[in-house]
Amino acid sequence: MDGMRQVLRRFCMAWNRVDYAYGASARIGVKDSMLWLLYALDDGESHSQKSICEEWGIPKTTMNTTIKQAEREGYLTLTPIPGGRREMSIQLTEYGMIYAVSVLAPVYEAEEQAMAATLAQYPIEFVDAMNCYAQQLQQKLNAQLDAWQGPDA
């Protein structure tokens, strides 16, 4: 296996371990999609389902189901976006903010501890490098898939 392939395998394994770590939210009774919805909305801003899906890389159907569940449970409100077709603005209710804090507090604490330990060894540029890689991978993979003829071609 060549050097670049080996680096990419190690990177993908690390990436998946990060994803798996966040999956531990199930231990506190929260599905991954709910965790990410709360995380996205916890900035105090209003967001649309479309923006959350695009920014966080969550499938639309998954987020739609999660938003409906969160609305039923009283965690968020949906209001029409003026001039938008059917797009809604999503915001946490007061009850939702309290719930988000209770769910996200251990996640934020763990993240901060992990980042502090990481930054003690590596410069902050690794975050910028991760963002650059994600953007480049998305562009290059989309181009490859657009040109792909399939296995039976």
C-alpha positions as CSV (number, residue, x, y, z in Angstrom):
1,M,0.0,0.0,0.0
2,D,1.5,3.4,-1.0
3,G,2.1,6.2,1.5
4,M,-0.8,8.4,0.5
5,R,-3.3,5.5,0.7
6,Q,-1.9,4.5,4.1
7,V,-2.3,8.1,5.3
8,L,-5.9,8.2,4.0
9,R,-6.8,4.9,5.7
10,R,-5.5,6.2,9.0
11,F,-7.4,9.5,8.5
12,C,-10.6,7.7,7.7
13,M,-10.3,5.5,10.7
14,A,-9.7,8.5,13.0
15,W,-12.7,10.3,11.4
16,N,-14.9,7.3,12.0
17,R,-13.7,7.1,15.6
18,V,-14.7,10.7,16.1
19,D,-18.1,9.9,14.6
20,Y,-18.4,6.8,16.9
21,A,-17.5,9.0,19.9
22,Y,-20.4,11.3,19.2
23,G,-22.6,8.3,18.9
24,A,-22.1,7.8,22.6
25,S,-24.9,10.3,22.9
26,A,-27.2,7.3,22.7
27,R,-26.1,6.6,26.3
28,I,-27.9,9.7,27.4
29,G,-31.0,8.7,25.4
30,V,-30.4,11.0,22.5
31,K,-30.2,9.9,18.9
32,D,-27.3,11.2,16.8
33,S,-29.6,13.3,14.6
34,M,-31.2,14.9,17.6
35,L,-27.8,15.7,19.1
36,W,-26.7,17.4,15.9
37,L,-30.0,19.3,15.6
38,L,-29.6,20.6,19.1
39,Y,-25.9,21.4,18.4
40,A,-26.8,23.3,15.3
41,L,-29.6,25.3,17.0
42,D,-27.6,26.0,20.2
43,D,-26.0,29.1,18.7
44,G,-29.1,31.1,19.4
45,E,-29.7,31.8,15.7
46,S,-32.6,30.7,13.6
47,H,-31.8,28.2,10.9
48,S,-33.6,26.5,8.0
49,Q,-33.7,22.7,7.6
50,K,-31.8,23.2,4.3
51,S,-29.0,25.2,5.9
52,I,-28.6,22.7,8.8
53,C,-28.5,19.8,6.3
54,E,-25.9,21.6,4.1
55,E,-23.7,22.9,6.9
56,W,-23.8,19.7,9.0
57,G,-23.9,17.1,6.2
58,I,-27.1,15.5,7.5
59,P,-29.5,13.8,5.1
60,K,-32.8,15.8,4.5
61,T,-35.1,12.9,5.4
62,T,-33.3,12.2,8.6
63,M,-33.4,15.9,9.6
64,N,-37.0,16.2,8.6
65,T,-38.0,13.3,10.9
66,T,-35.9,14.7,13.7
67,I,-37.3,18.2,13.4
68,K,-40.9,16.8,13.5
69,Q,-40.0,14.8,16.6
70,A,-38.4,17.9,18.3
71,E,-41.4,20.0,17.4
72,R,-43.8,17.4,18.9
73,E,-41.7,17.3,22.1
74,G,-41.8,21.1,22.4
75,Y,-38.1,21.7,21.8
76,L,-38.4,24.0,18.8
77,T,-40.7,26.2,16.8
78,L,-41.1,26.5,13.1
79,T,-42.1,29.8,11.4
80,P,-42.4,30.4,7.7
81,I,-39.5,32.3,6.1
82,P,-40.9,35.4,4.4
83,G,-40.4,35.0,0.6
84,G,-39.4,31.4,1.0
85,R,-41.4,28.7,-0.7
86,R,-42.1,26.2,2.0
87,E,-38.9,26.8,4.0
88,M,-39.3,27.3,7.7
89,S,-37.1,29.1,10.3
90,I,-36.2,26.7,13.1
91,Q,-35.5,28.0,16.7
92,L,-35.3,26.4,20.0
93,T,-38.1,27.1,22.5
94,E,-37.2,28.1,26.0
95,Y,-37.9,24.4,27.0
96,G,-35.7,23.4,24.0
97,M,-32.9,25.6,25.2
98,I,-33.0,24.0,28.7
99,Y,-33.1,20.5,27.1
100,A,-30.2,21.4,24.8
101,V,-28.0,22.6,27.6
102,S,-28.7,19.4,29.6
103,V,-27.8,17.2,26.6
104,L,-24.9,19.3,25.2
105,A,-23.2,20.1,28.5
106,P,-21.3,16.8,28.8
107,V,-20.5,16.8,25.0
108,Y,-19.2,20.4,25.2
109,E,-17.1,19.6,28.2
110,A,-15.6,16.5,26.6
111,E,-14.9,18.4,23.4
112,E,-13.2,21.2,25.2
113,Q,-11.0,18.8,27.2
114,A,-10.1,16.8,24.1
115,M,-9.3,20.0,22.1
116,A,-7.2,21.4,24.9
117,A,-5.2,18.1,25.0
118,T,-4.9,18.2,21.2
119,L,-3.8,21.8,21.0
120,A,-1.2,21.1,23.6
121,Q,0.4,18.8,21.0
122,Y,-0.7,20.3,17.7
123,P,-1.3,23.8,16.4
124,I,-4.8,25.1,15.7
125,E,-4.1,24.8,12.0
126,F,-5.3,21.2,12.0
127,V,-8.9,22.5,12.2
128,D,-8.3,24.7,9.1
129,A,-6.6,21.7,7.4
130,M,-9.6,19.5,8.3
131,N,-12.0,22.1,6.8
132,C,-9.8,22.4,3.7
133,Y,-9.7,18.6,3.2
134,A,-13.5,18.3,3.7
135,Q,-14.1,21.0,1.1
136,Q,-11.6,19.6,-1.4
137,L,-12.9,16.0,-0.9
138,Q,-16.5,17.2,-1.5
139,Q,-15.5,19.0,-4.7
140,K,-13.3,16.2,-6.1
141,L,-15.6,13.4,-5.2
142,N,-18.6,15.2,-6.8
143,A,-16.5,15.6,-10.0
144,Q,-15.5,12.0,-10.0
145,L,-19.1,10.8,-9.3
146,D,-20.4,13.1,-12.0
147,A,-18.0,11.5,-14.5
148,W,-18.5,7.9,-13.2
149,Q,-20.1,5.4,-15.6
150,G,-20.8,2.8,-13.0
151,P,-19.4,-0.7,-12.6
152,D,-21.4,-2.1,-15.4
153,A,-20.5,0.6,-18.0
